[in-house]
């Protein structure tokens, strides 16, 4: 998530009481690919009292956990993300030892003073009313249960905790560079996800997140002068007492809860016809240029929402918020946090990207820590198309820059496969290009393989089948296979699980005999454009044998090409003047210099 190519943020919402539509228990029914699919469920009730003078808060949390797994659980884990903002933390040390540290962190954590660090301290924890042992280990709370949680059992955990908001460093914190007082993401003890792969209690080192679906009921008490926006629906007007206000939010069927607050927030709204109420929070003391940009943003945000609804699936909640805050751009439940002092194109671009995350990160909710490219890459793909649509499709190949980014990485000698855990990339640059660029190319190039119309159907079907279900990488490929009857495992294996590259070339042309060669290890079907000596043009399509099918095409279909054969020869209909492999440039060929042959 978001400090690389696209700087964007995702965050939250404030409105009158409402309910998320289209969210049903059916979404937790059996995964399309596995009738035994299950997922855990957790409901949070929290009462938070924030002191805006020292940036500390006290919390009471009641958590009802439903073990829908077939397993007996002897322990549980909570994430304590704010503990990363302490000298000597894993995030601090990793930032000071990685080859190319993020300029947003650098060595800043190592220099924080006690009143500047972040922390979450768990004072007490009970399981069904009984005190249980727990141990804080960095950003993870290890909990050994008094009584194991049986399959199908509900357990209630009651927790009291104290916390301190760190100086703005990474996504969350206080007093960010634009003066937003509180950017509160990953701020509460959050139960780790348990699924068919076991626990996912990853330490927070600066990358991505994974969470359990559930319902949130949050009461936030804060200084009465602060304007608050957050995940969920505001339950009536805030109540006043002793110079503070209490905001009561409910958020159904989400896996995170975020809020932001500042005494100088302007709050604008726009009601979409037959759609959510859009909220916009931004500082009233922004320069006039930036204020004007925020006034323009709502109508374009509505257009973006319509684009994603049409091309992915319907947004299921009654509201969405775009909030100035954070350190760039980051998506959250029903909302995004973005920095606001931007040229309008940048402000709209970051909003497009973070809003698109609502579908690929928040509603589909893959495990971002393990499969960051399915979130960042797919989001980059669709948001790029959305921005091009808002610009009247002026760019015939809007993903050209994305392809060039991936190809540069593939030729660099330092690429790591997309199966790499997000925290285990050797450098931030490799992570960013893999997650954002290669991940986007994965989806765009799938359209080259199966046809653009089939790709559009695949994306919609994928969302329809797997929203609210934590899909895994092969789910997108199996969705495409079911729609097309093609065999596509080769595509996933080579492009996602290896660093094999695509490189096809025109080896020779003699009169009308054309010989092509496969130089890279990764196979692909081939689109070929042939210009004859008489000036006429004919498009050919060479199927890939192992794909067991051909995409819809108006080109002349000729014999398939078996991957193990390094060359392929055929006779065109007339004497040939020039040949070009993949004129669309939607195949990620790492060396296009050998893709074109022109007779002297």
Protein Blocks (a to p, Z undefined) as FASTA:
>chain_A
ZZlmbgcddddddddddddehiafklmmccfklmkbccddddddddddddfklopacddd
ddddddfbfbdcfbdcdddfklmmcghiaklmmmmmgmbdcfklmmmmmmpcfklmccdd
dfbdceehiacddddehjaccdddfbdcdehiacdddddddddddddfbhpachifnopa
bacehkbccdddddfkopaddccehiacddddddddddddddfkbccddedjdehjadde
ehiacdddddehiabdcddddfkbccdddddehiacddddddfkbcfklmmmmmmmmmmm
mmmmmmmmmmnoccfbfbdcddeehjlbacdehiacddfbdcfklmmmmmmmmmmmmmmm
mmnopafklmmmlmmmmmmmmmmmmmmmmnoomafblmlmmmmmmmmmmmnopaccfklc
fklcfbfklmmmmmmmmmmmmmmmmmmmnopklmmmmmmmmmmmmgoklpafklmmmmmm
mmnopafklmmmmmmmmccdcddddfbdchjaccdddfbfbdcddddddddfkopacddd
dddfklopacddfbdcdddddfklmbdcdddfbdcfbdcehklopaccfblklmpccdZZ
